[in-house]
Amino acid sequence: MKRVRCPKCEEYLTFDETPYKEGQSLVFECEHCGKQFSIRLGKSRVEATRRDARPDAETSPDGGCGSITVIENVFGYKQVFPLAEGDNIIGRRCVGSHVQVPIETSDMSMDRYHCVINVKRDKQGRPVYTLRDAPSLTGTFLNNEILGDKDRVRIEDGAIVTIGATTFILHAPHS
């Protein structure tokens, strides 16, 4: 079974892709909003574009800046996002919001702009991570401790961060 997302309402539609060949175009009508749209079966260009724009930390030639792994829960599935140097704004994926780490979730307690992980390099070239709240309505928790509005906390590999009802883990690149 394959899932496709409606470009208008962003709801998922599920279909059996086995009777179709790669490269074949299919037309769908969203059962939620009635929008008609087509897709072409094959590899997603969107995922390839994301990987090109933000190279994966493990395969990056410069050692990467690490990544975060969103833990699978009732609101969404496991997701992995590479981090880039500078501010990485983390929030709920929504049409029109431009964040570097758009988490796909139905968790309405996560803001569109929830928290920021800043990545910079120390003198040895290793990434240094700083976490701060965006500010958000529900707060940002580091290891079950809430951050204050103006707190900037240094975090290390394996740090557990909770935003809304969603949790992610920081992974530093391994040298």
C-alpha positions as CSV (number, residue, x, y, z in Angstrom):
1,M,0.0,0.0,0.0
2,K,1.2,3.5,-0.8
3,R,0.2,6.8,0.6
4,V,-0.2,10.1,-1.3
5,R,-1.0,13.5,0.2
6,C,-3.7,15.8,-1.2
7,P,-2.0,19.1,-2.3
8,K,-5.0,21.1,-1.2
9,C,-6.0,19.7,2.3
10,E,-2.9,17.7,3.0
11,E,-4.9,14.6,4.0
12,Y,-3.4,11.2,3.1
13,L,-5.0,8.8,0.5
14,T,-4.0,5.2,0.5
15,F,-4.0,2.9,-2.6
16,D,-2.5,-0.4,-3.8
17,E,0.3,0.4,-6.2
18,T,1.1,-3.2,-7.2
19,P,-1.1,-3.3,-10.4
20,Y,0.8,-0.2,-11.8
21,K,4.2,0.3,-13.4
22,E,6.9,2.8,-12.5
23,G,6.4,6.0,-14.6
24,Q,2.7,5.5,-15.0
25,S,0.4,8.5,-14.1
26,L,-2.6,8.1,-11.9
27,V,-5.4,10.6,-11.2
28,F,-7.0,10.8,-7.8
29,E,-10.0,12.7,-6.3
30,C,-9.5,13.5,-2.6
31,E,-12.3,12.0,-0.5
32,H,-11.9,14.8,2.0
33,C,-12.0,18.0,-0.1
34,G,-12.9,16.8,-3.6
35,K,-9.6,18.1,-5.2
36,Q,-8.5,16.2,-8.3
37,F,-4.8,15.7,-8.8
38,S,-2.4,13.3,-10.5
39,I,0.8,11.6,-9.5
40,R,3.5,9.7,-11.5
41,L,4.7,6.5,-9.9
42,G,8.4,6.2,-9.2
43,K,10.9,7.8,-6.9
44,S,9.9,11.0,-5.2
45,R,11.7,14.1,-6.4
46,V,10.7,15.9,-3.2
47,E,12.7,13.6,-1.0
48,A,15.7,13.8,-3.4
49,T,15.5,17.6,-3.3
50,R,15.4,17.7,0.5
51,R,18.5,15.4,0.6
52,D,20.3,17.7,-1.8
53,A,19.4,20.9,0.0
54,R,20.3,19.5,3.5
55,P,22.8,16.6,3.1
56,D,22.5,13.7,5.5
57,A,24.8,14.1,8.5
58,E,26.2,10.5,8.1
59,T,27.0,10.8,4.4
60,S,28.2,14.4,4.3
61,P,31.8,14.7,3.2
62,D,32.6,17.4,5.9
63,G,31.3,15.2,8.8
64,G,27.9,16.8,8.8
65,C,26.2,18.7,11.6
66,G,24.2,15.8,13.0
67,S,20.5,15.1,12.9
68,I,17.4,14.7,15.0
69,T,15.2,11.6,15.1
70,V,11.5,12.2,15.8
71,I,10.2,9.2,17.8
72,E,7.2,7.4,16.4
73,N,4.1,8.1,18.5
74,V,0.3,8.4,18.2
75,F,0.7,11.7,16.3
76,G,3.1,10.5,13.6
77,Y,5.7,8.1,12.4
78,K,9.5,8.1,12.9
79,Q,11.2,10.8,11.0
80,V,14.9,11.8,10.6
81,F,16.0,15.3,9.8
82,P,19.6,16.4,9.1
83,L,20.8,19.6,10.8
84,A,22.7,22.4,9.0
85,E,25.1,25.0,10.5
86,G,23.3,28.1,11.8
87,D,19.7,28.2,13.2
88,N,17.5,25.1,12.5
89,I,13.9,26.2,13.2
90,I,11.9,23.2,14.2
91,G,8.1,23.1,14.1
92,R,4.9,21.4,12.8
93,R,4.7,21.1,9.0
94,C,2.0,23.4,7.7
95,V,1.4,24.9,4.3
96,G,2.9,28.3,4.1
97,S,5.3,28.0,7.1
98,H,8.9,27.9,6.3
99,V,10.9,26.0,8.8
100,Q,14.2,24.1,8.3
101,V,12.8,21.0,10.2
102,P,9.1,20.5,9.3
103,I,7.8,17.7,11.4
104,E,4.8,15.9,9.9
105,T,2.3,15.5,12.7
106,S,-1.2,16.0,13.8
107,D,0.0,17.1,17.2
108,M,-1.7,20.5,17.5
109,S,0.2,21.2,20.8
110,M,3.4,21.7,18.6
111,D,3.7,25.2,17.2
112,R,4.6,25.9,13.6
113,Y,7.7,27.6,14.9
114,H,8.4,25.7,18.1
115,C,12.1,25.7,19.0
116,V,15.5,26.4,17.5
117,I,18.7,24.3,17.5
118,N,21.7,26.4,16.6
119,V,24.7,24.5,15.2
120,K,28.2,26.1,15.1
121,R,31.7,24.6,15.0
122,D,34.2,24.7,17.8
123,K,38.0,25.2,17.2
124,Q,38.4,21.5,16.4
125,G,35.6,21.6,13.9
126,R,33.1,19.6,15.9
127,P,29.5,20.8,16.0
128,V,28.2,22.6,19.1
129,Y,24.5,22.6,19.6
130,T,22.4,25.2,21.4
131,L,18.7,24.8,22.1
132,R,16.1,27.5,22.7
133,D,12.3,27.9,22.7
134,A,11.0,29.9,19.7
135,P,8.9,31.0,22.0
136,S,6.1,28.5,21.8
137,L,2.7,28.2,23.6
138,T,3.4,24.8,25.2
139,G,7.1,25.2,25.9
140,T,10.2,23.2,25.0
141,F,11.4,20.5,27.4
142,L,15.0,19.2,27.6
143,N,15.2,15.9,29.5
144,N,11.7,16.7,31.1
145,E,12.9,20.2,32.3
146,I,11.1,23.1,30.7
147,L,13.2,25.9,29.2
148,G,12.6,29.5,30.1
149,D,11.6,32.0,27.5
150,K,15.2,33.4,27.2
151,D,17.1,30.2,28.0
152,R,19.8,29.0,25.6
153,V,21.0,25.6,26.6
154,R,23.9,23.7,25.2
155,I,22.9,20.1,24.3
156,E,25.0,17.0,23.5
157,D,24.5,13.8,21.5
158,G,21.6,11.8,22.8
159,A,19.7,14.8,24.2
160,I,15.9,14.2,24.5
161,V,13.8,17.1,23.6
162,T,10.0,17.3,23.8
163,I,7.9,19.9,21.9
164,G,4.2,19.6,22.5
165,A,3.5,15.9,22.7
166,T,6.3,15.0,20.3
167,T,9.8,13.9,21.3
168,F,13.0,13.9,19.3
169,I,16.6,12.8,20.0
170,L,19.7,14.7,18.9
171,H,22.4,12.7,17.1
172,A,25.8,14.2,16.6
173,P,27.9,12.9,13.6
174,H,30.3,10.1,14.5
175,S,33.9,10.8,13.6
